[in-house]
């Protein structure tokens, strides 16, 4: 399953239409919290999993979204964070939280 359309809606969620005709919306704060990059994963391991992360407006502003090969999405955030690559299965999984 691959995204056929990705957009940011009202500056607070990512909308994804999938090749199986399902649609998901992911809050940007949720997307950022589950960033799969090594830095974010390390920070998540060192903190309590039930803690609430608070992000600035720049940390939740999406500057660009790019498809990586035929397996993932790269998100470039307003604070210049851009190392997280969300593979399609992971993206679909976190949209269900």
N, C-alpha and C positions, 0 to 999 in steps of 0.2 A: 504494500500500500504506500502510495506517495502523495505528497501534497500537489494539488492542481491549482490552488490559489492560496496565497498568504497575504494578509494585510493587517495593519494596525488599526483598530477601531477606537475612536474617541480617546486616543492616547492612554488607554488603560488596559487594553487586552489585544492579544494576537488572535486573529481569526484564521482558521485553516479549513479549507475544503479539501477532502481527501478523494483519491481516485475511486473509492467505493461509494461515493456520494454522501458520506457522513460529513458532518461539520462539527468543529470544536472551537471553543474560545478559551484562551488561557490568560488569566490575569497577568499583567506584566510583572507584578511583584512576585507571583508564583513562578513565572518563567525565570526570573533573575535568581530567586532563592534556590532553584534547582539547576543552576548553571553547572554543566558537567566538566568544566575545565579543572585542571589539577589544583590550581590555587583555591578555587571555591570549594572543591571537594575536601581539600585539606582543612580549610576553615570550618567546614561543616563537621568534620570528624572531631575537631578540637573544641566544639561547643556542644551544649545540650541540644538534642534534636527537637525538644519542645520549646526552645527559646524562639522568640519572635524577632525577626530581623526587621530593622527599619531602614528604608532606602531613601536617598535624596531624590529630588525630581530628575536630576541628571542621570542618576543610576537607573532610572526607570524609563528614560527616553530612548526610543529606538531610532538610531540614525540610518541603519541599513540592514537588510535581510538578504542573504545570498544562499542559493542552493550550492551545496558542496557535493560534487560528483552526482551520483544518483542515489545517495544514501543519507544525506544530512542537511541541516540548515545552520548557517553561521549568523549570529546576531551581533551587530555592532551597537553598543550602548553609548549614551551621551557622555559618560565619564571616560570614554575611550577603551573600555573593557571590551575585548573582542576575541578572546581565546576559546570560548565555549562553543563546541560543535555538537548540536543536538541531533543525534541520528533520528530518523523518522519514527522508529519504534519507541524510542525514549520520549520523543515529543508527544506522540499519541498517548503514551502511558501517563505522563504528568498532566495531560489535559483532563484526565479522569479523576483527579484528586478533589 
